[in-house]
């Protein structure tokens, strides 16, 4: 009798464990979706909440949104998660998360921006500042968002250390949009932030853009000191677009006319959607399908593609190997 009772209790406990696992995504056990404060935290929270609401409707899963106070906090959130968290780590964040969670964090979707699966760090300065090359940055005041940002700090700092640069001062802004607006307000001499390939003019049938080409191709005619004319003028999709979205600094054309891309560092693979260790694979599969569909929907294009959000225009499936070269670049180990 006692043996039968013991077996019954074990069976009940087993069912309870299964029940708790199946309860992930309910109001009592919500999925936590964390976002980095890449641009404007308030805007990110609003858009992320709308995205999560759409995904909840599509999947029936209850999701809580959390915009992290800084880049380091997102890494810590993944490390502390109990099988219930997904996030949108930047390239550098994912690289560090993967190592610090013994490669048990799983990236599933990589961002695409206007057809490109990579981005880079761009160095921006006023065109009339006398800063015309990377060599001119030494001794100036540097504006950046956060020491954990791939394009805002990690990549350019590696370059500056290699070149032996020192600076008169630094201005830390907390977000990419804040960095470009601080430059427009002349709080420093130059800023570093994300860069993306320019979009060619409508109907363009000439050569496609590859990294290493002029980052202002189709935007600014450096030889004549002005924007390209009709038929040759494309569209700017780097951080200058986020500044224009604030409606405080003039049109995007005005900002491109006055703020130059002095140089770039990169390229690096795009950011991703990743799931913490022990996140249930079946639920992750549901979310991956829903997010992919949402990004490609008309409503999703508006939300994900907002310049003050992450400006994603599509996603594609990936695994951890997508980031092997980046980890090697910054001196982190790769799985054996």
C-alpha positions in Angstrom: 0.0 0.0 0.0 2.8 2.4 1.0 4.6 1.5 -2.3 1.5 2.2 -4.3 0.9 5.5 -2.4 4.5 6.6 -3.1 4.2 5.8 -6.8 1.0 7.8 -6.9 2.7 10.8 -5.3 5.6 10.6 -7.7 3.1 10.5 -10.6 1.3 13.5 -9.2 4.5 15.4 -8.8 5.6 14.6 -12.3 2.3 15.9 -13.7 2.7 19.1 -11.6 6.1 19.7 -13.1 4.7 19.3 -16.6 1.9 21.5 -15.7 4.2 24.3 -14.5 6.2 24.0 -17.7 3.0 24.3 -19.8 1.9 27.3 -17.8 4.7 29.5 -19.2 3.1 32.3 -21.1 0.1 32.7 -18.7 -0.7 35.7 -16.6 0.7 33.9 -13.5 3.9 32.8 -15.3 4.5 35.3 -18.1 7.2 35.3 -20.7 9.6 38.2 -20.1 10.7 40.0 -23.2 13.7 42.3 -22.6 14.9 45.1 -24.9 18.1 47.2 -24.9 17.8 51.0 -24.6 19.4 51.6 -28.0 17.7 54.8 -29.0 15.0 56.5 -26.8 13.9 54.2 -24.0 10.4 55.8 -23.8 9.8 55.2 -27.5 11.3 51.7 -27.3 8.9 50.8 -24.4 5.9 52.1 -26.3 6.7 50.3 -29.5 7.8 47.1 -27.8 4.6 47.0 -25.8 2.6 47.3 -29.0 4.6 44.5 -30.6 4.3 42.2 -27.6 0.5 42.9 -27.6 0.3 41.8 -31.2 2.4 38.7 -30.6 0.2 37.8 -27.6 -2.9 38.0 -29.7 -1.3 35.9 -32.4 -0.1 33.2 -30.0 -2.3 33.3 -26.9 0.8 33.8 -24.8 1.1 36.4 -22.0 4.2 38.5 -22.4 5.7 41.2 -20.2 8.0 43.8 -21.7 11.0 45.3 -20.0 13.3 47.9 -21.4 16.6 47.5 -19.6 18.2 50.6 -17.9 21.5 49.9 -19.7 23.3 47.4 -21.8 24.9 45.6 -18.9 21.5 45.0 -17.3 20.3 43.1 -20.3 23.2 40.7 -20.1 22.5 40.2 -16.4 18.8 39.5 -17.1 19.8 36.6 -19.4 22.2 35.2 -16.8 19.5 35.3 -14.1 16.6 34.1 -16.2 14.7 30.9 -15.2 13.7 29.6 -18.6 11.2 32.3 -19.2 13.0 35.1 -21.0 13.6 36.2 -24.6 15.3 39.3 -25.7 16.7 41.5 -28.5 20.4 41.6 -27.6 22.8 43.7 -29.7 25.6 41.9 -31.4 28.1 42.5 -28.6 25.5 41.7 -25.9 24.7 38.4 -27.5 28.4 37.5 -27.8 28.9 38.1 -24.1 25.6 36.5 -23.0 26.5 33.3 -25.0 29.9 33.0 -23.2 28.5 33.8 -19.8 25.7 31.3 -20.1 28.0 28.5 -21.4 26.6 28.8 -24.9 23.1 27.7 -23.6 21.4 30.9 -24.8 19.9 30.3 -28.2 19.7 32.9 -31.0 16.9 32.2 -33.5 16.4 35.2 -35.7 18.8 37.9 -37.0 17.7 41.3 -38.0 17.9 42.5 -41.6 17.9 46.2 -42.5 16.9 47.1 -46.0 18.3 43.8 -47.3 21.5 43.8 -45.4 22.3 41.3 -42.6 25.1 43.5 -41.2 25.7 47.0 -39.9 28.7 48.9 -38.6 29.8 51.8 -36.4 29.8 55.2 -38.1 31.7 58.3 -36.9 29.6 61.5 -37.3 30.8 65.1 -37.2 29.7 68.5 -38.5 30.8 69.0 -42.1 32.2 72.5 -41.2 34.1 71.2 -38.1 37.4 70.6 -39.7 37.1 66.9 -38.9 37.5 65.2 -42.3 39.1 61.9 -41.4 39.5 59.5 -38.5 43.0 61.0 -37.9 41.3 64.3 -37.0 39.5 62.8 -34.0 42.5 62.6 -31.7 42.2 65.2 -28.9 38.6 66.0 -29.5 35.5 65.4 -27.4 33.8 62.1 -28.1 30.0 61.5 -27.8 28.7 58.0 -27.3 25.7 56.2 -25.8 27.0 53.4 -23.5 30.1 51.3 -23.0 28.0 48.2 -23.8 27.0 49.4 -27.2 28.5 47.5 -30.2 28.5 50.4 -32.6 28.4 53.3 -30.1 31.4 52.2 -28.1 32.9 48.7 -28.4 34.0 48.9 -32.1 35.2 52.5 -32.2 37.0 52.2 -28.9 38.9 49.2 -30.2 40.0 51.3 -33.2 40.9 54.3 -31.0 43.0 52.2 -28.7 44.8 50.7 -31.7 45.6 54.2 -32.9 46.6 55.4 -29.5 44.1 58.2 -29.4 43.2 60.2 -26.3 40.3 62.6 -26.0 39.7 66.0 -24.4 36.5 64.6 -22.9 33.6 62.3 -23.4 29.9 62.8 -23.3 27.9 59.7 -22.4 24.3 60.0 -23.6 22.5 56.7 -22.8 21.0 56.2 -26.3 21.9 56.4 -30.0 19.3 59.2 -30.7 20.6 61.1 -27.8 24.2 60.9 -29.2 23.3 62.3 -32.6 21.2 65.1 -31.1 24.0 65.9 -28.6 26.2 66.3 -31.7 23.7 68.5 -33.3 23.6 70.6 -30.1 27.4 70.7 -30.3 27.9 69.2 -26.9 31.0 67.4 -28.4 33.1 67.3 -31.5 31.9 63.9 -32.9 29.7 61.0 -32.1 29.8 57.3 -32.8 26.6 55.4 -33.5 25.1 52.7 -35.7 25.6 52.9 -39.5 23.6 51.2 -42.2 24.1 51.2 -46.0 22.2 54.0 -47.8 19.2 53.1 -49.9 19.8 53.8 -53.6 17.4 56.1 -55.5 14.2 54.6 -56.9 14.8 52.6 -60.1 18.6 52.5 -59.6 20.2 50.0 -62.0 23.8 50.7 -61.2 26.2 48.9 -58.9 25.0 47.7 -55.5 26.6 48.9 -52.3 29.2 46.8 -50.5 30.9 47.6 -47.3 34.0 49.7 -47.8 32.3 51.9 -50.4 31.4 55.5 -49.6 28.9 55.3 -46.7 27.2 58.4 -48.1 26.9 57.1 -51.6 23.6 58.3 -53.1 23.4 60.9 -50.3 26.1 63.5 -50.3 28.4 64.6 -53.2 31.7 65.1 -51.4 33.4 66.7 -54.4 30.8 69.4 -54.8 29.8 69.7 -51.2 26.0 69.2 -51.6 23.3 66.6 -51.7 23.0 64.6 -54.8 20.3 65.7 -57.2 17.2 64.0 -58.5 17.8 60.6 -60.0 20.9 60.1 -57.9 19.7 60.9 -54.4 18.7 57.9 -52.3 17.6 57.6 -48.7 19.5 57.8 -45.4 18.8 55.0 -42.9 21.5 55.6 -40.3 21.1 57.4 -37.0 20.6 60.7 -38.7 17.1 59.5 -39.5 16.4 59.1 -35.8 17.4 62.7 -35.2 15.1 63.8 -38.0 12.2 61.8 -36.4 12.4 64.0 -33.3 11.3 67.1 -35.4 13.7 69.3 -33.5 16.6 69.6 -35.9 15.1 70.1 -39.3 14.4 67.6 -42.1 16.5 64.6 -42.8 17.9 66.3 -45.9 19.0 69.3 -43.7 20.7 67.0 -41.2 22.5 65.0 -43.9 23.6 68.3 -45.5 25.3 69.3 -42.2 26.4 66.1 -40.5 29.0 63.9 -42.2 30.0 60.3 -41.9 33.7 60.7 -41.3 34.5 57.0 -41.2 33.2 53.5 -40.3 34.3 50.5 -38.3 33.0 47.0 -39.1 31.0 45.4 -40.5 29.4 43.1 -37.9 26.5 40.7 -38.0 23.1 42.2 -37.0 21.3 42.0 -33.7 19.0 39.1 -32.9 16.1 37.5 -31.1 17.5 35.1 -28.5 16.1 32.8 -25.9 17.6 32.2 -22.4 18.8 28.8 -21.3 16.1 26.3 -20.6 13.4 28.2 -22.5 11.0 25.6 -23.8 11.7 24.9 -27.5 8.1 24.4 -28.4 7.1 27.8 -27.1 10.2 29.4 -28.7 9.1 27.9 -32.1 5.7 29.5 -31.7 7.2 32.9 -30.9 9.7 32.7 -33.7 7.0 32.0 -36.3 4.8 34.8 -34.8 7.6 37.3 -34.8 8.7 36.5 -38.3 5.1 37.0 -39.5 4.7 40.2 -37.6 7.9 41.8 -38.8 6.7 41.2 -42.4 3.2 42.4 -41.8 2.1 46.0 -42.7 1.6 46.9 -39.1 4.8 45.2 -38.1 6.8 47.1 -40.8 5.8 50.3 -39.2 6.7 49.2 -35.6 9.9 47.3 -36.2 11.1 49.7 -38.9 10.7 52.9 -36.8 14.1 54.8 -36.8 13.6 55.4 -33.1 13.1 51.7 -32.5 15.6 49.2 -34.1 14.7 49.8 -37.8 14.4 46.1 -38.7 12.9 45.4 -42.1 13.0 41.6 -42.0 14.4 38.7 -40.0 16.1 35.4 -41.0 16.8 32.2 -39.1 20.2 31.8 -37.5 22.2 29.8 -35.0 25.1 30.6 -32.7 27.6 30.1 -35.5 26.4 33.5 -36.9 28.5 35.2 -34.2 31.7 33.1 -34.2 33.7 35.7 -36.1 32.5 38.6 -33.9 33.5 36.7 -30.8 36.9 36.1 -32.3 37.2 39.8 -33.2 36.7 40.9 -29.6 38.8 38.1 -28.0 36.0 36.0 -26.6 36.0 32.2 -26.8 33.9 30.1 -29.1 32.3 26.7 -28.4 34.7 23.9 -28.7 
